[in-house]
């Protein structure tokens, strides 16, 4: 189920209420997909093993030429600037799932904090990949531009989605008898 959730998350672009002087109030597409929230939700609800296996299965599907990643798939995707963020799904899923299994992790605040820590692991993995790629001149853009494009612009929307993930996890955990 976690793998299906991540695959479906790649097809969804969340929207949020937004106001700007130019356009006024309305809904605005966030510059993210729902893959990261799907990984974090899987880990928070189902635990470290399920989150890890779903993440590994997703990466495997994408690397064997199934176009499940945002820009396609295949082994060439290993050289994309965004691949480090995808690889970060694995440690983030394991860490969040492990932390969520600790006693006392049933509050909305703790689930939100755990999701944020998982998100930070994903971004750390992605930025490390960008740094390594910049050191070997893999991409034409400068490192600050890459970090802005692939990390900083997505971070506010992903933090908002962490709140949604925490709320969903708080509702689903008792329904699935995961509460401790």
Phi, psi and omega in degrees: 000324179297319178298315178297323178295318179293317178299315178295323179299329178292341180266348185256134173244109183297153174239157179217154174297140184211148175229136173218154180298330183284317187250348182079202182275149178167183177270141181229136175293133175279149183279048182215168167250177182267016178296311182300312176300326179294318177298312182295320179295317178302314181293316182294324183271318189258347177102178187292321183293313181295318179297317179296312181296320179296320180292316179296318179297319179297312179297320179297315178302316182291328182277346178259035171079009171276128186281065181265346177279166184303320181251028177115227181186188180103167182296335177297339180294340176301335182266002178282146178300330184278352185295327178300326178291319177296318178297331178293345176302323186294303179294326180295317180296316180295312183298312180297316179297319179295314181294322181292340179276353180288149177301143177084010182266027185265359182274154179300320181296317181289323177294320177296314179300320178294318178297320179295319177298319176298317177299318179295324175297319178298315181291323177299315177298316180295317181291323175299319176297318178297319180296314178298318178295323179291325180295327179259014177057044181286327183241155182282332183284157177286158180301314178301321178294319178296316179297319177298312184294313188266343184238297190295323180291330181274338188301314180300317178295323179290326175295320175299318179293332175298324177294319177295318179299315180299318179296314178298318179296320180297325179283318186283326183302314178291326179296327181263012178058041180263344182304143175241000000 
